[in-house]
Amino acid sequence: MPSLHVVADDEVLPSKSSTGAFPAKLVVQWCVGIFAAFTLGTWLVWWSAVVQRTFTTEDIRSACQRVMPESVERCIDTVTIQRGGARR
Protein backbone atom coordinates (compact mmCIF):
# COMPACT_ATOMS: atom_id res chain seq x y z
CA MET A 1 0.00 0.00 0.00
CA PRO A 2 1.56 3.33 -1.00
CA SER A 3 1.93 6.03 1.63
CA LEU A 4 0.83 8.80 -0.70
CA HIS A 5 -2.28 10.89 -0.28
CA VAL A 6 -3.89 12.18 -3.42
CA VAL A 7 -5.24 15.72 -3.06
CA ALA A 8 -7.97 16.89 -5.34
CA ASP A 9 -7.98 20.42 -6.74
CA ASP A 10 -10.83 21.49 -4.48
CA GLU A 11 -8.88 20.47 -1.35
CA VAL A 12 -6.05 23.01 -1.74
CA LEU A 13 -4.94 24.30 1.65
CA PRO A 14 -4.94 28.07 2.10
CA SER A 15 -1.48 29.59 2.41
CA LYS A 16 -0.49 31.26 5.63
CA SER A 17 -0.22 35.02 5.47
CA SER A 18 2.15 36.41 8.06
CA THR A 19 1.94 40.06 7.05
CA GLY A 20 1.29 41.10 10.66
CA ALA A 21 4.48 39.51 11.99
CA PHE A 22 6.82 40.47 9.14
CA PRO A 23 7.20 44.22 9.85
CA ALA A 24 7.78 43.66 13.57
CA LYS A 25 10.47 41.08 12.85
CA LEU A 26 12.09 43.41 10.34
CA VAL A 27 12.09 46.31 12.81
CA VAL A 28 13.64 44.13 15.50
CA GLN A 29 16.35 42.97 13.09
CA TRP A 30 17.12 46.56 12.10
CA CYS A 31 17.31 47.63 15.75
CA VAL A 32 19.64 44.77 16.63
CA GLY A 33 21.80 45.52 13.59
CA ILE A 34 22.03 49.23 14.37
CA PHE A 35 22.87 48.49 18.01
CA ALA A 36 25.56 46.00 16.99
CA ALA A 37 27.08 48.46 14.49
CA PHE A 38 27.03 51.28 17.05
CA THR A 39 28.63 49.07 19.71
CA LEU A 40 31.33 47.81 17.35
CA GLY A 41 32.05 51.33 16.07
CA THR A 42 32.30 52.74 19.57
CA TRP A 43 34.63 49.97 20.64
CA LEU A 44 36.85 50.49 17.58
CA VAL A 45 37.13 54.23 18.27
CA TRP A 46 38.00 53.57 21.91
CA TRP A 47 40.55 50.91 20.98
CA SER A 48 42.24 53.13 18.38
CA ALA A 49 42.52 55.93 20.95
CA VAL A 50 44.13 53.56 23.46
CA VAL A 51 46.57 52.22 20.86
CA GLN A 52 47.49 55.74 19.72
CA ARG A 53 48.01 56.87 23.31
CA THR A 54 50.20 53.85 24.04
CA PHE A 55 52.39 54.50 20.99
CA THR A 56 52.69 58.19 21.88
CA THR A 57 53.67 57.38 25.45
CA GLU A 58 56.27 54.89 24.24
CA ASP A 59 57.70 57.48 21.84
CA ILE A 60 57.92 60.07 24.62
CA ARG A 61 59.51 57.54 26.98
CA SER A 62 62.16 56.49 24.45
CA ALA A 63 62.99 60.11 23.56
CA CYS A 64 63.31 61.03 27.23
CA GLN A 65 65.48 57.98 27.85
CA ARG A 66 67.87 59.11 25.12
CA VAL A 67 67.96 62.77 26.16
CA MET A 68 67.72 62.63 29.96
CA PRO A 69 68.48 59.10 31.21
CA GLU A 70 68.94 60.29 34.80
CA SER A 71 65.42 61.77 35.13
CA VAL A 72 63.17 59.90 32.71
CA GLU A 73 59.96 60.14 34.74
CA ARG A 74 60.33 63.90 35.22
CA CYS A 75 60.92 64.35 31.47
CA ILE A 76 57.88 62.20 30.62
CA ASP A 77 55.68 64.20 32.98
CA THR A 78 56.92 67.51 31.56
CA VAL A 79 56.40 66.49 27.93
CA THR A 80 53.00 64.99 28.69
CA ILE A 81 51.84 68.19 30.39
CA GLN A 82 53.18 70.32 27.53
CA ARG A 83 51.35 68.20 24.96
CA GLY A 84 47.99 68.56 26.68
CA GLY A 85 48.08 66.08 29.49
CA ALA A 86 47.70 62.42 28.67
CA ARG A 87 46.17 60.90 31.77
CA ARG A 88 48.18 58.23 33.53
MARBA-3410 file (N, C-alpha, C, O; in Angstrom, 1 decimal):
88
0.9,-1.2,0.0,0.0,0.0,0.0,0.9,1.2,0.0,1.8,1.4,0.9 ~ 0.7,2.1,-0.9,1.6,3.3,-1.0,1.2,4.3,0.1,0.1,4.4,0.5 ~ 2.2,5.1,0.6,1.9,6.0,1.6,1.7,7.4,1.1,2.1,8.4,1.7 ~ 1.1,7.5,-0.1,0.8,8.8,-0.7,-0.6,9.1,-0.5,-1.5,8.3,-0.4 ~ -0.9,10.4,-0.4,-2.3,10.9,-0.3,-2.6,11.8,-1.5,-1.9,12.8,-1.7
-3.5,11.4,-2.2,-3.9,12.2,-3.4,-4.8,13.3,-3.0,-5.8,13.1,-2.3 ~ -4.5,14.5,-3.4,-5.2,15.7,-3.1,-5.9,16.2,-4.3,-5.3,16.4,-5.4 ~ -7.2,16.4,-4.2,-8.0,16.9,-5.3,-7.8,18.4,-5.4,-7.4,19.0,-4.5 ~ -8.1,19.0,-6.6,-8.0,20.4,-6.7,-8.8,21.2,-5.8,-8.4,22.3,-5.4 ~ -10.0,20.7,-5.4,-10.8,21.5,-4.5,-10.4,21.4,-3.0,-11.0,22.1,-2.2
-9.4,20.6,-2.7,-8.9,20.5,-1.3,-7.6,21.3,-1.1,-6.9,20.9,-0.2 ~ -7.3,22.3,-1.9,-6.1,23.0,-1.7,-6.1,23.8,-0.4,-7.1,24.5,-0.1 ~ -5.0,23.6,0.3,-4.9,24.3,1.6,-4.6,25.8,1.5,-3.8,26.1,0.6 ~ -5.3,26.6,2.2,-4.9,28.1,2.1,-3.5,28.4,2.6,-3.1,27.8,3.6 ~ -2.8,29.3,2.0,-1.5,29.6,2.4,-1.6,30.5,3.6,-2.5,31.3,3.8
-0.5,30.4,4.4,-0.5,31.3,5.6,0.0,32.6,5.2,1.0,32.8,4.5 ~ -0.7,33.7,5.7,-0.2,35.0,5.5,0.3,35.6,6.8,-0.5,35.8,7.7 ~ 1.6,35.9,6.8,2.1,36.4,8.1,2.5,37.9,7.9,3.6,38.3,8.3 ~ 1.6,38.7,7.3,1.9,40.1,7.1,2.0,40.8,8.4,2.6,41.9,8.4 ~ 1.3,40.4,9.4,1.3,41.1,10.7,2.6,40.9,11.4,3.0,41.8,12.1
3.2,39.8,11.3,4.5,39.5,12.0,5.7,40.0,11.2,6.7,40.2,11.9 ~ 5.6,40.1,9.9,6.8,40.5,9.1,7.4,41.8,9.5,8.6,41.9,9.7 ~ 6.6,42.9,9.5,7.2,44.2,9.8,7.8,44.3,11.2,8.9,44.9,11.4 ~ 7.2,43.6,12.2,7.8,43.7,13.6,9.1,42.9,13.6,10.1,43.4,14.2 ~ 9.2,41.8,12.9,10.5,41.1,12.8,11.5,41.9,12.1,12.7,41.9,12.5
11.2,42.6,11.1,12.1,43.4,10.3,12.6,44.6,11.2,13.8,44.9,11.2 ~ 11.7,45.2,11.9,12.1,46.3,12.8,13.0,45.8,13.9,14.0,46.5,14.2 ~ 12.8,44.7,14.5,13.6,44.1,15.5,15.0,43.8,14.9,16.0,44.1,15.6 ~ 15.1,43.3,13.7,16.4,43.0,13.1,17.1,44.2,12.8,18.3,44.3,13.0 ~ 16.5,45.3,12.3,17.1,46.6,12.1,17.7,47.1,13.4,18.8,47.7,13.4
16.9,47.1,14.5,17.3,47.6,15.7,18.5,46.9,16.3,19.5,47.5,16.8 ~ 18.5,45.6,16.2,19.6,44.8,16.6,20.9,45.1,15.8,22.0,45.2,16.3 ~ 20.7,45.2,14.5,21.8,45.5,13.6,22.4,46.9,13.9,23.6,47.0,13.9 ~ 21.5,47.9,14.1,22.0,49.2,14.4,22.8,49.2,15.7,23.8,49.9,15.8 ~ 22.2,48.6,16.7,22.9,48.5,18.0,24.2,47.8,17.9,25.2,48.3,18.5
24.3,46.7,17.2,25.6,46.0,17.0,26.6,46.9,16.3,27.8,46.9,16.6 ~ 26.2,47.6,15.2,27.1,48.5,14.5,27.6,49.6,15.4,28.7,50.0,15.3 ~ 26.7,50.2,16.2,27.0,51.3,17.1,28.0,50.8,18.1,29.0,51.5,18.4 ~ 27.8,49.6,18.7,28.6,49.1,19.7,30.0,48.8,19.1,31.0,49.1,19.7 ~ 30.0,48.1,18.0,31.3,47.8,17.3,32.1,49.1,17.0,33.3,49.2,17.2
31.4,50.1,16.4,32.0,51.3,16.1,32.6,52.1,17.3,33.7,52.6,17.2 ~ 31.8,52.1,18.3,32.3,52.7,19.6,33.5,52.0,20.1,34.5,52.7,20.6 ~ 33.5,50.7,20.1,34.6,50.0,20.6,35.9,50.2,19.8,37.0,50.3,20.3 ~ 35.7,50.3,18.5,36.8,50.5,17.6,37.5,51.9,17.8,38.7,52.0,17.8 ~ 36.6,52.9,18.0,37.1,54.2,18.3,37.9,54.2,19.6,39.0,54.8,19.7
37.3,53.6,20.6,38.0,53.6,21.9,39.3,52.8,21.8,40.3,53.3,22.3 ~ 39.3,51.7,21.1,40.6,50.9,21.0,41.6,51.7,20.2,42.8,51.6,20.6 ~ 41.2,52.4,19.1,42.2,53.1,18.4,42.8,54.3,19.2,44.0,54.6,19.1 ~ 42.0,54.9,20.1,42.5,55.9,20.9,43.5,55.4,22.0,44.5,56.0,22.2 ~ 43.2,54.2,22.5,44.1,53.6,23.5,45.4,53.2,22.8,46.5,53.4,23.3
45.4,52.6,21.6,46.6,52.2,20.9,47.4,53.5,20.5,48.6,53.4,20.7 ~ 46.8,54.5,20.1,47.5,55.7,19.7,48.2,56.3,21.0,49.3,56.8,20.9 ~ 47.4,56.3,22.1,48.0,56.9,23.3,49.2,56.0,23.8,50.2,56.6,24.3 ~ 49.1,54.7,23.6,50.2,53.8,24.0,51.4,54.1,23.2,52.6,54.2,23.7 ~ 51.2,54.2,21.9,52.4,54.5,21.0,53.0,55.9,21.3,54.2,56.0,21.3
52.2,56.9,21.6,52.7,58.2,21.9,53.5,58.2,23.2,54.6,58.7,23.3 ~ 53.0,57.5,24.2,53.7,57.4,25.5,55.0,56.7,25.3,56.0,57.0,25.9 ~ 55.0,55.6,24.5,56.3,54.9,24.2,57.3,55.8,23.5,58.5,55.7,23.8 ~ 56.8,56.6,22.5,57.7,57.5,21.8,58.3,58.5,22.8,59.5,58.8,22.7 ~ 57.4,59.1,23.7,57.9,60.1,24.6,58.9,59.4,25.6,60.0,60.0,25.9
58.6,58.2,26.0,59.5,57.5,27.0,60.9,57.3,26.3,61.9,57.4,27.0 ~ 60.9,56.8,25.1,62.2,56.5,24.4,63.0,57.8,24.2,64.2,57.8,24.3 ~ 62.3,58.8,23.8,63.0,60.1,23.6,63.6,60.6,24.9,64.7,61.1,24.9 ~ 62.8,60.6,25.9,63.3,61.0,27.2,64.5,60.2,27.7,65.4,60.6,28.4 ~ 64.4,58.9,27.4,65.5,58.0,27.9,66.8,58.3,27.1,67.8,58.3,27.7
66.7,58.7,25.9,67.9,59.1,25.1,68.4,60.5,25.6,69.6,60.6,25.7 ~ 67.5,61.4,25.9,68.0,62.8,26.2,68.3,62.9,27.6,69.4,63.5,27.9 ~ 67.5,62.4,28.5,67.7,62.6,30.0,67.6,61.3,30.7,66.6,61.1,31.4 ~ 68.6,60.4,30.6,68.5,59.1,31.2,68.4,59.2,32.7,67.9,58.2,33.4 ~ 68.9,60.2,33.3,68.9,60.3,34.8,67.6,60.7,35.4,67.3,60.4,36.6
66.7,61.3,34.6,65.4,61.8,35.1,64.3,61.5,34.1,63.7,62.5,33.6 ~ 64.1,60.3,33.8,63.2,59.9,32.7,61.7,60.3,33.1,61.0,60.8,32.3 ~ 61.3,59.9,34.3,60.0,60.1,34.7,59.6,61.6,34.7,58.5,62.0,34.3 ~ 60.5,62.4,35.2,60.3,63.9,35.2,60.2,64.4,33.8,59.3,65.2,33.5 ~ 61.0,63.9,32.9,60.9,64.3,31.5,59.6,63.9,30.9,58.9,64.7,30.1
59.2,62.7,31.2,57.9,62.2,30.6,56.7,63.1,31.1,55.8,63.4,30.4 ~ 56.7,63.4,32.4,55.7,64.2,33.0,55.7,65.6,32.3,54.6,66.1,32.0 ~ 56.8,66.2,32.2,56.9,67.5,31.6,56.4,67.5,30.1,55.6,68.4,29.8 ~ 56.8,66.5,29.3,56.4,66.5,27.9,54.9,66.2,27.8,54.2,66.8,27.0 ~ 54.4,65.3,28.7,53.0,65.0,28.7,52.2,66.2,29.0,51.1,66.5,28.4
52.6,67.0,30.0,51.8,68.2,30.4,51.9,69.2,29.3,50.9,69.9,29.0 ~ 53.0,69.4,28.6,53.2,70.3,27.5,52.4,69.9,26.3,51.9,70.8,25.6 ~ 52.1,68.6,26.1,51.3,68.2,25.0,49.8,68.2,25.2,49.1,68.0,24.3 ~ 49.4,68.5,26.4,48.0,68.6,26.7,47.5,67.6,27.7,46.3,67.5,28.0 ~ 48.4,66.9,28.3,48.1,66.1,29.5,47.4,64.7,29.2,46.2,64.6,29.4
48.2,63.8,28.8,47.7,62.4,28.7,47.6,61.9,30.1,48.5,61.9,30.8 ~ 46.4,61.4,30.4,46.2,60.9,31.8,46.9,59.6,32.0,46.9,58.7,31.2 ~ 47.5,59.5,33.2,48.2,58.2,33.5,47.3,57.4,34.4,47.8,56.3,34.8
END
